[in-house]
Amino acid sequence: MTYYTYGNFLLSTSIELGGFTITDERKDEDSSSDKGFSFQLKAGKEWWISPRWGIGLAVYYHNTNLLNQKGTVDEERIKSNNFGLVLNATLNGEK
């Protein structure tokens, strides 16, 4: 969901299911985790470059947090925090 304020500033959020994949290149093996709660928050600014297209710059924070259960005994909490900078492109569908 994205909300645009006056002046084309944007605030955005998304809620997802996320997971992790761990790769051991020496053994050529992959291992995937269970799925868990994941979300992203984003804030930025867009500028119209034509009547239908806008480009923008935004910063984001992304978090994934899950409880991975292997079998019936072992379990581990896995968390990820990610910060970044993104370039947005927006297409206005109105004619």
C-alpha positions in Angstrom: 0.0 0.0 0.0 1.4 3.4 -1.0 0.2 6.8 0.1 1.2 10.0 -1.8 1.2 13.3 0.0 1.1 16.8 -1.4 4.3 17.3 -3.5 4.5 13.6 -4.4 6.2 12.4 -1.3 5.4 8.8 -0.7 4.9 6.5 2.3 4.6 2.8 1.6 4.3 -0.5 3.4 3.9 -4.1 2.5 3.3 -7.3 4.6 4.6 -10.6 3.2 5.6 -14.2 4.0 9.4 -14.5 3.9 12.0 -17.2 4.2 15.7 -17.8 3.9 17.9 -20.1 1.8 21.4 -21.0 2.9 23.8 -22.2 0.3 27.0 -24.3 1.0 29.0 -23.8 -2.2 31.7 -26.3 -1.1 29.1 -29.1 -0.8 26.8 -27.7 -3.5 23.8 -27.9 -1.1 20.9 -25.6 -0.4 18.8 -25.5 2.7 15.5 -23.5 2.9 13.8 -22.3 6.1 10.2 -22.2 7.0 8.1 -19.2 6.1 7.5 -16.3 8.5 6.3 -12.8 9.0 8.0 -10.2 6.8 7.3 -6.5 6.2 8.8 -3.4 4.4 8.5 0.3 5.1 9.4 2.8 2.5 9.5 6.7 2.2 10.6 8.8 -0.7 9.8 11.4 -3.3 8.7 11.2 -6.9 8.9 13.6 -9.8 6.7 13.5 -12.9 8.8 13.3 -16.1 5.9 13.0 -18.5 2.1 13.0 -18.1 2.1 9.2 -17.5 5.5 8.5 -15.9 7.1 9.4 -12.7 10.5 8.5 -11.2 11.6 8.7 -7.6 14.1 7.9 -5.0 13.2 6.2 -1.7 14.8 4.6 1.4 13.4 1.4 2.8 13.6 -0.9 5.8 12.8 -4.6 5.4 12.4 -7.1 8.2 11.9 -10.9 8.2 11.4 -12.8 11.5 10.6 -16.5 11.7 10.8 -19.5 13.9 12.4 -22.3 11.8 11.4 -25.8 13.0 13.4 -28.8 11.9 11.7 -32.0 12.8 10.0 -32.1 16.2 12.9 -31.1 18.6 15.2 -28.5 17.0 14.0 -25.0 16.4 15.8 -21.7 15.8 14.7 -18.0 15.5 16.0 -16.4 12.3 15.8 -12.6 11.8 16.9 -10.2 9.1 17.1 -6.4 9.0 17.8 -4.7 5.7 18.1 -1.0 4.8 18.4 0.3 1.3 18.0 2.9 -1.3 15.7 2.3 -4.4 14.8 4.0 -7.6 11.0 4.0 -8.2 9.2 4.2 -11.5 5.5 4.9 -11.6 3.1 4.5 -14.5 -0.2 6.5 -14.3 -2.8 4.4 -15.9 -5.3 7.3 -16.4 -5.6 8.6 -20.0 
